[in-house]
Amino acid sequence: MGDHLDEGYPADGETPVHDVELRPFRIDPVAVTNAAFSTFVKETGYRTVAEREGFSAVFHLALADPGAVRGAVAGAPWWLMVDGADWRHPEGPSSDVSARSNHPVVHLSHEDATAYATWAGRRLPTEAEWEYAARGGLVGSRFVWGDELMPGGRHRCNIWQGEFPARNTEDDGWLTTAPVKSFLPNGYGLFQMAGNVWEWCSDWFAADYYTRSPEADPIGPETGESRVLRGGSFLCHDSYCHRYRVAARSHNTPDSSAANIGFRCASDA
């Protein structure tokens, strides 16, 4: 587990590389979709954090409702806080997911993801489980499919092409989310463990955790201020966020939501 190629961001704590032993577990082949989350909401009446708070973060090039913008995020002006943005309305109140049933659900906080997983009789994967699954049987590789970004000239994930954040050429076919099976699966048959949407893990985040992680079934620090996110998203680019590498780590506060954050479920085997 960890960054075998010494390419990570030091503040993310991707080293040291270390051995991890895991009990058998199951993990979903795809991220939870809009269709699946809609079923959960219909059966439970659940309202997400973004719906309760009335706003969420939308990428500026995808914005549907300029009049709904509260303001830009400090230090990342390409992120706009938009009234009425939520999982049903990913780009603002006039947008909807009616034609995106097989896209990953987004604008979900860690709280929302945990609520869905509990309802489904599942849980969020630990960070160690997520990385083991993402590697698909490969050892020390850069990406979930190997070391080359575009083997044979083919896109293998939904990330940014062009100059971030002003111009996306959409060479891979997508400005924002893609359907959950748009690219080839990894060696374990799991789809889009790189790019498309960030995926919540159950662990609290600590940059130094790998220096003290237990070898058997690590579950992260006991407490923290932010939860682990894995996999990168459609906004990742090597000039800005080279975190679609399989070892890459990120994190956010548990109540945070945005147009590029989703999740997949796991369970004990």
C-alpha positions as CSV (number, residue, x, y, z in Angstrom):
1,M,0.0,0.0,0.0
2,G,1.3,3.5,-0.8
3,D,3.2,5.4,-3.5
4,H,5.8,3.0,-5.0
5,L,7.0,5.6,-7.5
6,D,7.5,8.6,-5.2
7,E,5.1,10.8,-7.2
8,G,2.7,11.8,-4.4
9,Y,2.1,15.1,-2.8
10,P,4.0,15.2,0.5
11,A,1.1,16.7,2.5
12,D,-1.1,13.7,1.5
13,G,1.0,11.2,3.3
14,E,1.2,8.5,0.5
15,T,4.4,7.0,2.1
16,P,6.0,4.9,3.4
17,V,5.0,2.0,1.2
18,H,3.9,-0.7,3.7
19,D,2.4,-4.2,3.8
20,V,-1.3,-4.6,4.7
21,E,-3.2,-7.8,5.4
22,L,-7.0,-7.7,5.0
23,R,-9.8,-10.0,5.9
24,P,-12.0,-11.0,2.9
25,F,-14.4,-8.3,1.9
26,R,-16.8,-7.4,-0.9
27,I,-16.9,-4.1,-2.8
28,D,-19.4,-2.9,-5.4
29,P,-18.2,-3.0,-9.1
30,V,-19.5,0.6,-9.6
31,A,-20.2,3.8,-7.7
32,V,-23.7,4.2,-6.4
33,T,-25.8,5.7,-9.2
34,N,-28.5,8.3,-9.3
35,A,-31.0,5.5,-9.9
36,A,-29.9,3.6,-6.8
37,F,-29.9,6.7,-4.6
38,S,-33.3,7.7,-5.9
39,T,-34.7,4.3,-4.7
40,F,-33.2,4.9,-1.2
41,V,-34.7,8.4,-1.1
42,K,-38.2,7.2,-2.2
43,E,-38.2,4.5,0.5
44,T,-36.8,6.5,3.4
45,G,-37.6,10.2,2.6
46,Y,-33.9,11.0,3.3
47,R,-32.7,14.5,2.6
48,T,-29.0,15.1,2.0
49,V,-26.9,17.7,3.7
50,A,-26.8,19.8,0.6
51,E,-30.6,19.7,0.4
52,R,-31.0,20.7,4.1
53,E,-28.4,23.5,3.8
54,G,-29.7,24.7,0.4
55,F,-26.5,24.8,-1.6
56,S,-23.5,22.9,-2.7
57,A,-20.3,23.3,-4.9
58,V,-20.5,23.4,-8.7
59,F,-17.6,23.6,-11.1
60,H,-17.8,26.9,-13.0
61,L,-17.8,25.5,-16.6
62,A,-20.8,23.3,-15.7
63,L,-22.9,26.0,-14.0
64,A,-26.5,26.0,-15.1
65,D,-27.8,28.9,-13.1
66,P,-25.6,32.0,-12.8
67,G,-28.2,33.8,-10.7
68,A,-28.0,31.1,-8.0
69,V,-24.3,31.6,-7.2
70,R,-23.5,32.7,-3.7
71,G,-19.8,33.2,-4.4
72,A,-16.6,31.4,-5.2
73,V,-14.6,29.2,-2.9
74,A,-11.6,31.0,-1.5
75,G,-8.4,29.7,-3.1
76,A,-10.3,27.7,-5.7
77,P,-12.4,30.2,-7.7
78,W,-13.5,27.5,-10.2
79,W,-15.7,26.1,-7.5
80,L,-18.9,28.1,-7.0
81,M,-21.3,27.8,-4.1
82,V,-24.7,27.5,-5.8
83,D,-28.2,27.7,-4.2
84,G,-30.3,24.7,-5.1
85,A,-27.4,22.5,-6.2
86,D,-27.8,19.0,-4.8
87,W,-27.9,15.4,-6.0
88,R,-31.1,15.9,-8.0
89,H,-29.8,19.2,-9.5
90,P,-26.0,18.7,-10.0
91,E,-25.3,22.0,-11.9
92,G,-27.9,24.2,-10.2
93,P,-31.7,24.3,-9.7
94,S,-32.6,24.2,-13.4
95,S,-30.5,21.0,-14.0
96,D,-31.7,17.5,-13.3
97,V,-30.6,13.9,-13.4
98,S,-33.5,12.5,-15.4
99,A,-31.2,11.5,-18.2
100,R,-28.4,10.4,-16.0
101,S,-29.8,7.4,-14.0
102,N,-26.6,5.4,-14.6
103,H,-24.2,8.2,-13.7
104,P,-22.7,8.3,-10.2
105,V,-24.7,10.2,-7.7
106,V,-22.9,13.4,-6.5
107,H,-23.2,16.2,-4.0
108,L,-23.1,13.7,-1.2
109,S,-21.4,14.2,2.1
110,H,-19.8,11.5,4.1
111,E,-23.0,11.5,6.3
112,D,-25.2,10.9,3.2
113,A,-23.0,8.1,2.0
114,T,-23.0,6.4,5.3
115,A,-26.8,6.7,5.6
116,Y,-27.3,5.0,2.2
117,A,-24.8,2.3,3.0
118,T,-26.5,1.5,6.3
119,W,-29.9,1.4,4.6
120,A,-28.5,-1.0,2.0
121,G,-27.0,-3.3,4.7
122,R,-23.5,-2.3,3.6
123,R,-20.8,0.1,4.7
124,L,-18.2,2.3,3.2
125,P,-14.8,0.7,2.4
126,T,-11.8,1.4,4.5
127,E,-9.0,3.2,2.7
128,A,-6.9,0.0,2.7
129,E,-9.8,-2.0,1.2
130,W,-10.3,0.6,-1.4
131,E,-6.7,0.6,-2.5
132,Y,-6.4,-3.1,-2.6
133,A,-9.6,-3.3,-4.7
134,A,-8.4,-0.5,-7.0
135,R,-5.1,-2.1,-7.7
136,G,-6.9,-5.1,-9.3
137,G,-4.1,-7.5,-8.6
138,L,-1.3,-5.2,-9.8
139,V,1.6,-4.4,-7.5
140,G,3.1,-0.9,-7.3
141,S,1.5,0.4,-10.5
142,R,0.8,4.0,-11.1
143,F,-2.8,3.6,-12.3
144,V,-5.4,1.0,-11.7
145,W,-4.7,-0.5,-15.1
146,G,-0.8,-0.1,-15.2
147,D,1.8,2.6,-15.5
148,E,0.8,4.3,-18.8
149,L,-2.0,6.9,-18.8
150,M,-3.4,6.0,-22.2
151,P,-2.3,2.5,-23.3
152,G,-2.8,2.1,-27.0
153,G,-3.9,5.7,-27.2
154,R,-7.2,4.9,-25.4
155,H,-8.6,6.9,-22.5
156,R,-9.0,4.6,-19.5
157,C,-10.7,7.1,-17.1
158,N,-12.7,10.3,-17.0
159,I,-10.3,13.1,-16.1
160,W,-9.5,16.6,-17.4
161,Q,-8.1,17.2,-20.8
162,G,-6.9,20.7,-21.8
163,E,-5.8,23.6,-19.6
164,F,-7.2,23.5,-16.1
165,P,-9.5,25.2,-15.1
166,A,-10.3,27.2,-18.2
167,R,-10.7,24.8,-21.0
168,N,-11.6,21.1,-21.2
169,T,-11.3,19.6,-24.6
170,E,-13.5,16.7,-23.5
171,D,-11.4,14.2,-25.5
172,D,-12.6,11.4,-23.3
173,G,-16.2,12.4,-24.0
174,W,-17.2,14.1,-20.8
175,L,-17.1,17.5,-19.1
176,T,-18.5,16.2,-15.8
177,T,-19.6,12.7,-14.8
178,A,-19.7,9.7,-17.1
179,P,-21.9,6.6,-16.8
180,V,-20.5,4.2,-14.3
181,K,-19.4,1.6,-16.9
182,S,-18.0,4.0,-19.5
183,F,-14.4,2.7,-19.3
184,L,-12.8,-0.8,-19.0
185,P,-12.8,-2.4,-15.6
186,N,-9.7,-3.2,-13.7
187,G,-8.3,-6.7,-13.0
188,Y,-11.0,-7.4,-10.4
189,G,-13.9,-6.2,-12.6
190,L,-14.3,-2.9,-10.8
191,F,-15.2,0.2,-12.9
192,Q,-13.8,3.7,-12.7
193,M,-11.7,3.4,-9.6
194,A,-9.8,6.3,-11.1
195,G,-11.4,9.6,-12.2
196,N,-15.2,10.3,-12.6
197,V,-16.0,11.0,-8.9
198,W,-14.1,11.1,-5.7
199,E,-15.2,8.2,-3.4
200,W,-15.7,8.5,0.4
201,C,-13.9,5.9,2.6
202,S,-14.8,5.2,6.2
203,D,-11.4,6.4,7.6
204,W,-10.6,9.6,9.3
205,F,-7.6,11.2,7.5
206,A,-4.1,11.8,8.9
207,A,-1.1,12.6,6.8
208,D,1.2,10.6,9.0
209,Y,-1.1,7.5,9.4
210,Y,1.1,5.3,7.2
211,T,3.9,5.7,9.6
212,R,1.8,4.1,12.4
213,S,-0.8,2.0,10.6
214,P,-1.2,-1.5,11.9
215,E,-0.5,-4.3,9.3
216,A,-3.8,-6.1,9.9
217,D,-7.0,-4.5,8.8
218,P,-6.2,-0.8,9.3
219,I,-9.2,1.4,9.8
220,G,-7.6,4.8,10.1
221,P,-7.1,7.1,13.1
222,E,-9.6,7.0,15.9
223,T,-10.6,10.7,15.4
224,G,-10.0,13.5,12.9
225,E,-11.3,16.5,11.2
226,S,-11.7,15.1,7.7
227,R,-12.5,11.8,6.0
228,V,-10.5,10.1,3.3
229,L,-11.5,10.5,-0.3
230,R,-10.0,8.2,-3.0
231,G,-9.8,7.9,-6.8
232,G,-9.8,11.4,-8.2
233,S,-12.5,12.9,-10.3
234,F,-13.4,14.3,-13.7
235,L,-11.5,17.5,-12.7
236,C,-8.1,15.8,-12.0
237,H,-5.2,16.9,-14.3
238,D,-1.5,16.3,-13.8
239,S,-0.9,20.1,-13.8
240,Y,-3.2,20.6,-10.8
241,C,-4.5,17.4,-9.1
242,H,-2.5,14.3,-10.1
243,R,-4.7,12.2,-7.7
244,Y,-6.1,9.7,-10.2
245,R,-3.0,7.6,-9.4
246,V,-4.0,4.4,-7.4
247,A,-2.0,5.4,-4.3
248,A,-3.2,9.0,-4.2
249,R,-5.1,10.2,-1.1
250,S,-7.3,13.2,-0.5
251,H,-9.7,14.2,2.2
252,N,-12.6,16.6,3.1
253,T,-14.7,17.5,6.1
254,P,-17.6,15.0,6.6
255,D,-20.3,17.5,5.9
256,S,-18.8,18.7,2.6
257,S,-20.5,18.0,-0.8
258,A,-19.6,18.9,-4.3
259,A,-20.4,18.0,-7.9
260,N,-17.5,15.5,-8.1
261,I,-18.0,13.6,-4.8
262,G,-19.8,10.2,-4.7
263,F,-19.1,6.8,-3.2
264,R,-19.4,3.0,-3.5
265,C,-20.3,0.4,-0.9
266,A,-18.5,-2.5,0.6
267,S,-19.2,-5.2,3.2
268,D,-17.5,-8.0,5.1
269,A,-17.4,-11.2,3.0
